[in-house]
Amino acid sequence: MAEEQKALEADMMKDLDIGGTQGDTEKIMDRLLKSVNMVKGVLQTNLKLRQQIVQMNKQLAQTNIDHCHVESENEELKEKISILEVMDSGNSELRVVQTHVPVSYTHLTLPTNREV
């Protein structure tokens, strides 16, 4: 593998040979390798960011689904509350009458026809 790397570098040096000294060609080669490594790093970061975006989009979709369910449940509860409020307002007078009507307990203390 190291031999292949050296051969590749030698081929690149030949391609980069622009008539300068050997030192100039090596500097250009080093700069090119650094640039390639930087691009590689940027591409890897880009890939990670894309994966994070996909994951966040999945989470957002699930959150939207959950939100719709909660809104639906809230609407159902609001309807039930309004029905109960209507029922409660219609029975308030009846409840007052029922709570203020005196109750006779004499039937509980008097003997029944069977006991007499």
trRosetta pair geometry for C-beta under 8 A, 3 or more apart (Angstrom, degrees):
i j d omega theta_ij theta_ji phi_ij phi_ji
1 4 5.6 -50 -152 32 35 112
1 5 6.5 38 149 -20 65 103
2 5 5.5 -50 -150 34 35 114
2 6 6.4 35 151 -18 66 103
3 6 5.7 -52 -148 37 33 110
3 7 6.3 34 152 -20 65 106
4 7 5.6 -54 -147 37 32 112
4 8 6.2 34 152 -21 65 105
5 8 5.7 -54 -149 36 30 112
5 9 6.3 29 152 -18 64 106
6 9 5.6 -53 -147 38 32 111
6 10 6.3 35 152 -22 65 104
7 10 5.6 -52 -148 34 32 113
7 11 6.5 33 153 -18 64 103
8 11 5.8 -53 -150 36 31 110
8 12 6.4 30 152 -18 64 106
9 12 5.6 -55 -147 38 32 111
9 13 6.3 37 152 -24 65 104
9 29 6.7 71 -159 -170 91 138
10 13 5.6 -50 -148 32 31 113
10 14 6.7 34 152 -20 63 101
11 14 5.7 -52 -154 32 34 112
11 15 6.5 30 150 -15 65 105
12 15 5.5 -55 -150 39 36 111
12 16 6.0 25 154 -13 69 112
12 29 6.2 114 114 -124 116 103
12 32 7.2 -164 171 96 133 151
13 16 5.7 -61 -141 45 30 105
13 17 6.4 53 152 -50 63 91
13 25 5.5 74 -155 156 89 124
13 26 7.6 3 -118 -80 116 57
13 29 5.9 -20 -88 -75 81 138
14 17 5.6 -32 -153 -3 32 118
16 25 5.6 133 105 -149 108 88
16 28 5.3 178 175 106 136 132
16 29 6.2 -180 49 -70 164 81
16 32 7.3 -121 -90 -24 145 152
17 20 7.7 -150 -157 40 55 71
17 25 5.7 -5 -97 -107 64 136
18 24 7.9 -89 55 121 95 123
18 25 7.7 167 21 -92 74 87
18 28 7.9 93 9 -37 115 170
20 23 8.0 -94 139 67 105 64
20 24 3.4 -64 136 75 137 148
20 25 6.1 169 76 -45 102 76
21 24 4.9 103 54 3 73 100
21 25 7.2 -136 98 -2 42 87
22 25 5.7 -56 -152 37 34 112
22 26 6.4 35 151 -20 67 106
23 26 5.7 -55 -149 36 32 111
23 27 6.5 34 153 -20 65 104
24 27 5.7 -53 -151 34 32 112
24 28 6.5 32 152 -18 65 105
25 28 5.7 -53 -150 36 32 111
25 29 6.2 36 150 -22 65 106
26 29 5.4 -51 -146 36 33 115
26 30 6.3 36 154 -21 66 102
27 30 5.7 -51 -148 34 31 111
27 31 6.4 29 153 -16 64 106
28 31 5.7 -56 -150 38 31 111
28 32 6.2 34 151 -22 65 107
29 32 5.6 -55 -148 35 30 113
29 33 6.4 30 154 -18 65 105
30 33 5.8 -54 -148 37 31 110
30 34 6.4 31 153 -17 65 106
31 34 5.7 -53 -147 38 32 112
31 35 6.3 35 152 -21 64 106
32 35 5.6 -54 -149 35 31 113
32 36 6.4 33 152 -20 65 104
33 36 5.6 -51 -146 35 32 112
33 37 6.4 32 154 -17 64 105
34 37 5.7 -55 -148 38 31 111
34 38 6.3 34 152 -21 65 104
35 38 5.6 -52 -148 34 32 112
35 39 6.4 32 153 -18 65 104
36 39 5.7 -53 -150 36 32 111
36 40 6.4 37 149 -22 64 105
37 40 5.4 -49 -148 34 34 117
37 41 6.4 37 152 -20 64 103
38 41 5.6 -53 -151 35 33 113
38 42 6.4 33 151 -19 65 105
39 42 5.6 -52 -147 37 33 112
39 43 6.3 34 153 -19 65 105
40 43 5.8 -56 -148 37 29 110
40 44 6.4 29 154 -18 64 106
41 44 5.8 -54 -147 36 31 110
41 45 6.4 30 154 -16 65 106
42 45 5.7 -55 -148 38 31 111
42 46 6.2 37 151 -24 64 107
43 46 5.4 -50 -145 35 32 117
43 47 6.4 37 153 -22 63 102
44 47 5.7 -49 -151 32 32 113
44 48 6.6 32 151 -17 64 103
45 48 5.7 -54 -150 37 34 111
45 49 6.3 33 152 -18 67 106
46 49 5.7 -55 -148 38 30 111
46 50 6.3 33 153 -21 64 105
47 50 5.7 -53 -149 34 30 112
47 51 6.5 31 153 -18 63 104
48 51 5.7 -55 -152 35 32 111
48 52 6.5 33 151 -19 65 105
49 52 5.5 -53 -149 36 34 113
49 53 6.4 38 151 -22 66 103
50 53 5.5 -50 -148 33 33 114
50 54 6.5 36 152 -20 64 101
51 54 5.7 -50 -150 33 34 112
51 55 6.5 32 152 -16 64 106
52 55 5.6 -55 -148 39 33 111
52 56 6.1 32 154 -18 67 107
53 56 5.7 -55 -143 39 30 110
53 57 6.2 34 154 -22 64 105
54 57 5.8 -54 -149 34 29 112
54 58 6.7 32 151 -20 62 103
55 58 5.7 -52 -154 32 33 112
55 59 6.5 31 150 -16 65 105
56 59 5.5 -52 -148 38 36 112
56 60 6.2 39 151 -22 67 104
57 60 5.5 -50 -144 36 33 114
57 61 6.4 37 154 -22 64 102
58 61 5.7 -52 -150 33 31 112
58 62 6.6 27 152 -15 64 105
59 62 5.8 -56 -150 38 32 109
59 63 6.2 35 151 -21 66 107
60 63 5.5 -53 -145 37 32 113
60 64 6.3 34 154 -21 65 103
61 64 5.7 -53 -150 34 30 112
61 65 6.6 32 151 -19 63 103
62 65 5.6 -51 -150 34 35 113
62 66 6.3 35 152 -17 66 105
63 66 5.6 -53 -147 39 32 112
63 67 6.1 38 152 -24 65 106
64 67 5.4 -50 -145 34 31 116
64 68 6.5 35 154 -21 63 102
65 68 5.8 -53 -153 33 31 111
65 69 6.6 31 150 -18 63 105
66 69 5.6 -55 -152 35 34 113
66 70 6.3 32 152 -18 67 106
67 70 5.8 -55 -147 37 31 110
67 71 6.3 32 154 -19 65 105
68 71 5.7 -53 -146 36 31 112
68 72 6.3 33 154 -20 64 106
69 72 5.7 -56 -150 36 30 113
69 73 6.4 29 153 -16 65 106
70 73 5.7 -54 -147 39 32 111
70 74 6.2 36 153 -22 65 106
71 74 5.5 -53 -147 35 31 114
71 75 6.5 33 154 -20 64 102
72 75 5.8 -52 -151 32 31 111
72 76 6.6 30 151 -16 63 105
73 76 5.6 -54 -150 37 34 112
73 77 6.2 33 153 -18 67 107
74 77 5.7 -55 -146 39 31 111
74 78 6.3 36 153 -23 65 104
75 78 5.6 -51 -147 33 31 113
75 79 6.6 33 153 -19 63 103
76 79 5.8 -54 -154 34 32 111
76 80 6.5 29 151 -16 65 106
77 80 5.6 -54 -146 38 35 111
77 81 6.2 37 154 -21 67 105
78 81 5.7 -53 -146 36 30 112
78 82 6.4 29 155 -18 64 105
79 82 5.9 -55 -148 36 30 108
79 83 6.5 31 153 -19 64 105
80 83 5.6 -53 -149 35 33 112
80 84 6.3 31 153 -17 66 106
81 84 5.6 -56 -147 40 32 110
81 85 6.2 35 153 -22 66 105
82 85 5.6 -50 -145 34 33 114
82 86 6.5 35 154 -19 64 102
83 86 5.8 -55 -152 35 31 110
83 87 6.3 28 151 -16 65 108
84 87 5.5 -54 -145 40 33 111
84 88 5.9 35 155 -22 67 108
85 88 5.6 -53 -142 38 29 112
85 89 6.2 27 158 -18 64 105
86 89 6.0 -54 -144 36 28 107
86 90 6.5 24 156 -15 62 109
87 90 5.9 -62 -151 39 29 109
87 91 6.3 9 159 -5 66 116
88 91 6.1 -69 -143 46 28 100
88 92 6.6 51 157 -54 64 91
89 92 6.0 -26 -148 -10 33 117
90 94 8.0 16 133 2 63 117
91 94 4.9 -60 -158 46 63 117
91 95 5.7 68 144 -29 85 101
92 95 5.7 -54 -148 34 31 113
92 96 6.6 32 154 -20 64 103
93 96 5.7 -52 -151 33 34 111
93 97 6.5 32 152 -17 65 106
94 97 5.8 -56 -150 38 32 111
94 98 6.2 30 153 -19 66 109
95 98 5.7 -55 -144 37 31 111
95 99 6.3 24 159 -15 65 108
96 99 6.1 -61 -146 39 27 105
96 100 6.3 4 162 -1 64 116
97 100 6.4 -74 -144 47 25 96
97 101 6.3 36 160 -40 66 105
98 101 6.1 -44 -142 13 29 114
104 107 6.7 79 113 -3 99 92
105 108 4.8 -41 -176 30 76 121
105 109 6.5 61 132 -14 85 102
106 109 5.9 -67 -149 44 40 99
106 110 5.7 33 159 -21 77 111
107 110 6.1 -50 -127 37 30 107
111 115 3.9 -120 -170 86 107 128
111 116 5.5 131 114 -58 126 82
112 115 5.0 95 52 6 70 101
112 116 7.4 -135 97 -10 38 89
113 116 5.9 -55 -148 30 34 112
